[in-house]
């Protein structure tokens, strides 16, 4: 019976996009590393204390992308804007979600972001959807990618198991993450206003 439970847990994790390596550690294989999307080198030095209690979901309110090539380019565009126009040490988000169903590594789990203002950046992970979701919803594959990332964060110990999910507008005065995406995330089990 215990082997059946272990198998069921592994199957559940596999369905959530979480895989267990031979060493027994859980890892997230669906995250596109910075090197693959040709990110600029990061100058960020501020670390997050893990596990983090909060996750803030936003949207870029810019162009969408629906293929690996267009999403890699869009991630570079967002990073260039944040570094060159805003003067930040890197792209502001910890992770970026593309409509291609992939997660693009921003600052990652360990580095403090610049996504939700001084009160929230030091205690949350910022996940942004690349696109504008005021009038339209992200495709299911993008929503699944975000939910898989959250499961991976818990499995890796980067997020508390009882983490709280918030929309960007819950923590700052903004329309982000857009009306349509905001309505969706409010139905997710960890959402708290």
N, C-alpha and C positions, 0 to 999 in steps of 0.2 A: 504494500500500500504506500509506503514512503517513497519508493521509486516512482510510483505513478504520480504522486504529488510533485516530486522533483521534476518529472517530465512535463507535467502540466504547467508548472511555473516557467520552465524553459520555453515551452511553446508560447505561452502568454508573452514573455519577454521578446521572443522572436517576432511575434505578430506586432508588437509595439516598436519594432525596429531596434531592439536592444539585443546584443549578442554577447555570449560569454566566451572569453578566450580560454585557451588551454590552461593558463595559470589560475583560472577561477575568477578573474576580474571581469566586471561587466564593462563593456565599452560601446561607444556610439560610432557605428560605421557609416552613418549617413551624412556626417558633417564634412563639407568640402573644406579642406585646410586652406589657410591663407596662401600658402605657396602655389596651390593649384589655381586660385583665381588671381594670382599675381598681385597680391596686396603690397602696398608700400610698407617699408619697415616701420614698426611701431616705436614711438619714443615714450610710451606710457610706462610709469613705474609704480603707480598706486595699485595695491592688491586688494582683493575682496577677502573678507573672513568667511570661510566656508564651514558648514553649509549655510547658504543664504535663505532667508525667510520669504522674500518677495520676488515676484517676476512682474515686469511691466511690459505689456504688449502695445506696440505702436505701429504706425505705417509711415512710409517715407513721404507719402502724398506726391510722389513723382512718377516716373515712368514704370510700367510693369515690365516683366521679362518672363518668357515662357520656355526658354531652352537653356541648357547649360552655358552656351556661348553668350547669349544675351544677358543672362543673370550674372555671369562673371563680370561682364562689362558694366552692368548696372551697379554691382557691388563696388567696383573700382570708381565709378562716377560718384557714388555716395561718399566713399572714403576721400577722394580728392576734394570734394566740397567741404567736408568736415576739417580736413587738414589745411587746405590752402585758403579757404574762405573764412572758416570759423576759427582757425588757428589752434585746433585741438591736436593732441599728441597722436591721434589715430581716428579711425571711424568710431563714431560714438556708441555704437551698439555692441553688445556681446555676441549676438548672432543675427543674421539676416535670412529671411525666408523668401525663396523665389517661387514664382508660379510654376516652375518646372518640377516642384516637389522636393527640392534640395535645400539643405540648411548650409549657409555660408558662414564660416567662422569669422567673427569680427574680433573683439578683444578676448573672446573665450570665457571660460568659467572663472578664471583666477584674477582677472584684471578689472578694476573699477571702470565702469562706463561713463559716458557723458550723454545720457539719453533722457533723463527725467528730472533734472535739477539737483541742487546740492543736498536737499533733504532725502532724496531717494537713490541717487547714484551709488552711494557707499553701502547700501543695504539691499540692493536688488540686481537682478540680471535683466538686461534690456534686450528684448526680442522684437525685431521689426519685420513687417511684411513689406516687400518692395512693391510699391504701387499705391494707388489711391482707392480707398474702400469706403468712400462716402456713399456712392450710388451703386456699387456692385460688390459681390462677395468674392473672396479668394476661391480658387478652385479647391476641391476636396483634397487633392494631393498636397497642396500647400498647408492646409489645416492639419492634415495627418502628420506632415513633417514637423510642425510645431509641437503637436501632442507627443510625437515620438521623442523629440528633443527634451521635453519636460520629463518624460519617463526616464530617459538616459541620465538627466541631471540628478534625479532622485537616486537612481541605481548607482551612480558614481560618487554619491555623497556631496555633490555640489549644491543641491537643493535639499532643504528639509522635507521630510515626507509629508508634513502638513503645511507646505508652502502655500502662500496666498498669491493668487493671480489678480492683477489689476490692469485696467485699461489705462493708457497714457492720460486720458482725460480725468481719470480718478485721482491723479496725483499732481497734475498741472493744468493750467487753463489753456486748453487746446481742443481741437476737433479730432485729433488723433485718438484712437486708431481708425477713425472713420465710422460713420453710423452703422454700416452693414457689418463690418468686422466686430465692432463693439457689441452689437446684438448677439453675434455668435458666441463670443468668448464669455458672455454673461451666463451661458448655459453650461459652461465647463465646470466640472466639480470643484475645482480649487478657487473659482472666482469669488472675490470679496470686494465690494465697492470701497 
